[in-house]
Amino acid sequence: MNDMEFAQIITLITKSTGIIPRDSHVTGIKNYVEKRVQEFSQGQSFSSYFNALQVDRTELGNLINCSTVNETYFFREEAQFMVLKNKILPELAQRCGKNIKVWSAASSSGEEIYSLHLLAKSMGINSTCIASDINTEVLAACEKGKYKKNAVRTVDGAKFHSLLEPFKKEDGGFLLPQEICASIERRRINLSKLIDFPTEQDLIFIRNVFIYFNSEMRKNILAKIVSESLAPGGYLFVSMNEVASLDKTVLPDGLEKCSEGNVFYFRRGSQEDVWNKISKL
């Protein structure tokens, strides 16, 4: 496979997913494609494999699975979870009657959505949770609820590790019970297509996603979230290293940037906010 052929693969990935693979992940994609070319066409030609990608959804899905980055762990970016615990979840519980809707929009293998569910549960808050990802393999892993010990970090998230203790195995890994796994709805959602987004969500986590999209795609996804997915008064969290990239050029009207200490997040204005502004005029 030459450079021009590999460029076709990258273009196809971006066209299909909106993802622009980072340099650190390109080698893994190239190794996968070269291996698949050999398996698929007995080494006859790259074009045989590339043509199959155009017509075989399973083949394209496998390439997309290979192309997504799925590094995550429980209670990642602990400071955000502290803000949830101390401020946002109590507020949402009071407003929503202790039953909140939560969407992890790039859930990977599920550590994020289970972290959100377990935190809410520990506070006596019921949550209706959706985990979505474009990668079908990680959604299957989320359904199993079985994790190795590296699904936690020694420092980051440590303040919440006690919530995982009941599920710890002898080998240091974790196995979540079926009743918890079954409480999470899983969906395959391609964010770049702007379809099938859940509606009226009180809390949305969409972390470590926007770094793989261009500015126009970030703008379109955020506009879709605000117009359809995020309930009035609802909260949106991105990764802390993505906040700076979401400036006025991509943020839609109605999405306010907020902070609690050094933790930044976003909130959709409510009807009450609108009336308060009108009353001050």
C-alpha positions in Angstrom: 0.0 0.0 0.0 1.5 3.3 -1.1 1.0 6.8 0.4 -1.7 7.7 -2.1 -3.7 4.6 -1.4 -3.4 5.1 2.4 -4.5 8.7 1.9 -7.7 7.3 0.3 -8.3 5.3 3.5 -7.9 8.4 5.7 -10.3 10.4 3.5 -12.9 7.6 3.7 -12.6 7.5 7.5 -13.1 11.3 7.7 -16.0 11.2 5.2 -17.7 8.4 7.1 -17.2 9.7 10.7 -16.0 13.3 10.6 -12.9 12.1 12.5 -9.5 13.4 11.4 -7.1 10.7 12.8 -4.2 12.2 14.8 -0.6 11.4 13.9 -0.3 9.2 17.0 -3.0 6.9 15.7 -2.1 6.7 12.0 0.4 3.9 12.4 -2.2 1.6 14.0 -4.7 2.3 11.2 -2.0 1.6 8.5 -1.0 -1.7 10.2 -4.6 -2.8 10.3 -5.3 -1.9 6.7 -2.2 -3.7 5.4 -3.1 -6.8 7.4 -6.7 -6.7 6.1 -5.6 -6.3 2.5 -3.6 -9.5 2.8 -6.5 -11.4 4.4 -9.1 -10.0 2.1 -7.6 -10.4 -1.3 -4.7 -12.7 -0.6 -2.4 -9.8 -1.3 -3.6 -9.4 -4.9 -4.4 -5.6 -4.7 -5.3 -2.7 -2.5 -8.2 -1.8 -4.8 -10.1 -5.1 -4.0 -10.2 -4.2 -0.4 -11.0 -0.5 -1.0 -13.8 -1.4 -3.3 -15.3 -3.7 -0.6 -15.2 -0.8 1.8 -17.6 1.1 -0.5 -20.3 -1.6 -0.5 -19.8 -3.8 2.6 -21.1 -2.0 5.7 -19.5 -4.7 8.0 -16.1 -4.2 6.4 -16.4 -0.4 6.7 -17.6 -0.8 10.3 -14.5 -2.8 11.2 -12.3 -0.1 9.7 -14.1 2.5 11.8 -13.8 0.4 14.9 -10.0 0.3 14.3 -9.9 4.0 13.7 -11.4 5.2 16.9 -9.4 6.0 20.1 -10.8 4.2 23.1 -8.5 5.0 26.0 -10.6 5.8 29.1 -11.0 4.9 32.8 -13.4 5.3 35.7 -14.0 8.8 37.1 -11.6 10.4 34.6 -10.9 14.1 35.2 -11.9 13.8 38.9 -12.4 17.5 39.3 -15.4 17.4 37.0 -17.0 14.7 39.1 -16.4 16.7 42.2 -18.4 19.6 40.6 -21.1 17.1 39.7 -21.3 15.8 43.2 -21.2 19.2 45.0 -23.2 21.3 42.7 -24.8 20.0 39.5 -26.3 16.7 40.5 -28.0 18.1 43.6 -29.4 20.9 41.5 -30.7 18.6 38.8 -32.2 16.2 41.3 -34.2 19.0 42.9 -35.4 20.3 39.6 -36.1 16.9 38.0 -37.5 15.1 41.0 -34.5 13.0 41.7 -34.7 11.4 38.3 -32.3 12.7 35.7 -31.5 11.8 32.1 -27.8 11.3 31.3 -26.1 10.8 27.9 -22.4 9.8 27.5 -22.1 10.7 23.8 -18.7 9.0 23.2 -18.9 6.3 25.8 -16.1 4.0 24.6 -16.2 0.8 26.7 -18.5 2.3 29.3 -16.3 3.5 32.2 -17.7 7.1 31.8 -21.4 6.2 31.9 -21.0 3.8 34.7 -19.0 6.4 36.7 -21.9 8.8 36.2 -24.5 6.2 37.1 -22.7 5.1 40.2 -22.1 8.6 41.5 -25.8 9.5 41.0 -26.9 6.3 42.7 -24.6 6.9 45.7 -26.4 10.3 46.2 -29.8 8.7 46.1 -30.5 10.0 42.6 -32.2 7.9 39.9 -30.7 8.2 36.4 -31.8 7.2 33.0 -28.6 6.6 31.2 -27.6 6.3 27.5 -24.2 5.3 26.3 -23.4 5.9 22.6 -20.4 5.4 20.4 -19.6 4.8 16.8 -17.5 1.8 17.7 -19.6 -1.4 18.0 -16.8 -3.3 19.8 -16.6 -0.9 22.7 -20.4 -0.9 23.0 -20.3 -4.7 23.4 -17.6 -4.3 26.1 -19.9 -1.8 27.9 -22.7 -4.2 27.9 -20.6 -6.9 29.6 -19.5 -4.5 32.4 -16.2 -6.4 32.9 -13.0 -4.3 33.3 -9.3 -4.9 34.0 -7.6 -3.2 36.9 -6.1 -0.5 34.6 -9.7 0.8 34.3 -8.8 2.9 37.3 -5.9 5.3 37.9 -3.9 5.6 41.1 -4.4 9.3 41.4 -7.1 10.6 39.0 -10.5 9.5 40.1 -9.2 8.2 43.4 -11.7 10.1 45.5 -14.5 8.0 43.9 -12.8 4.6 43.8 -14.8 3.5 46.9 -17.9 3.4 44.7 -16.2 0.6 42.7 -15.1 -1.5 45.7 -18.2 -3.7 45.8 -17.5 -4.9 42.3 -13.7 -5.5 42.6 -12.4 -9.0 41.7 -9.5 -10.9 43.2 -7.3 -10.0 40.2 -7.9 -6.3 40.7 -10.4 -5.9 37.9 -14.1 -5.1 38.2 -17.3 -6.9 37.3 -20.5 -4.8 37.4 -23.7 -6.8 38.2 -26.2 -7.4 35.6 -28.8 -5.1 37.1 -26.4 -2.2 36.7 -25.4 -3.2 33.2 -29.0 -3.6 32.1 -29.9 -0.1 33.4 -27.7 1.5 30.7 -29.1 1.9 27.2 -26.5 1.5 24.5 -26.8 3.0 21.0 -24.5 3.2 18.0 -24.5 6.9 17.1 -22.3 8.5 14.4 -22.1 12.1 15.7 -21.0 13.4 12.4 -24.2 12.4 10.7 -26.3 14.5 13.1 -29.1 11.9 13.4 -30.6 9.8 16.2 -29.4 12.1 19.0 -31.3 11.5 22.3 -33.6 14.3 23.4 -34.2 16.3 26.6 -31.1 15.1 28.4 -30.3 16.9 31.7 -26.6 16.0 31.6 -24.4 15.3 28.6 -20.8 14.2 28.6 -19.1 14.4 25.2 -15.4 14.3 26.1 -12.3 13.7 24.1 -14.3 13.9 20.8 -14.0 17.4 19.5 -10.2 17.2 19.2 -10.8 14.8 16.3 -13.3 17.1 14.4 -12.7 20.3 12.5 -14.2 23.6 13.5 -17.3 23.2 11.2 -18.1 19.8 12.6 -17.8 21.0 16.2 -20.2 23.8 15.4 -22.7 21.5 13.8 -22.7 19.0 16.6 -23.0 21.6 19.3 -25.9 23.2 17.5 -27.6 19.9 17.2 -27.1 19.1 20.9 -28.5 22.5 22.0 -31.5 22.4 19.6 -32.4 18.8 20.2 -30.6 16.9 22.9 -29.9 19.2 25.9 -32.9 20.0 28.1 -33.4 23.7 29.1 -31.2 24.2 32.2 -29.2 21.1 31.3 -25.4 20.8 31.5 -22.8 19.8 29.0 -19.2 18.6 29.8 -16.3 18.3 27.4 -12.8 17.2 28.3 -10.9 19.9 30.2 -8.3 20.1 27.4 -11.1 20.7 24.8 -12.7 23.7 26.5 -10.4 26.3 24.9 -11.2 25.0 21.4 -14.9 25.7 21.9 -15.0 29.5 21.5 -17.6 31.9 20.1 -17.0 30.7 16.6 -18.5 27.3 17.3 -20.7 27.8 20.4 -24.4 28.2 19.5 -26.7 30.8 21.1 -28.2 29.6 24.3 -25.1 27.7 25.5 -23.4 29.5 28.3 -19.8 28.8 29.4 -19.6 28.3 33.2 -16.9 27.6 35.7 -16.5 26.3 39.2 -12.9 27.0 40.3 -10.7 25.7 37.4 -13.4 23.4 36.0 -15.3 24.8 33.0 -18.5 23.4 31.6 -21.5 24.6 29.6 -25.2 25.2 30.5 -28.2 25.6 28.3 -30.3 28.5 29.3 -33.8 27.8 30.7 -37.1 29.6 30.1 -36.6 31.1 33.6 -33.3 32.6 32.5 -35.0 34.2 29.6 -37.7 35.8 31.8 -35.1 37.0 34.3 -33.3 38.8 31.5 -36.5 40.3 30.2 -37.4 41.5 33.6 -34.1 43.4 34.0 -34.6 45.3 30.7 
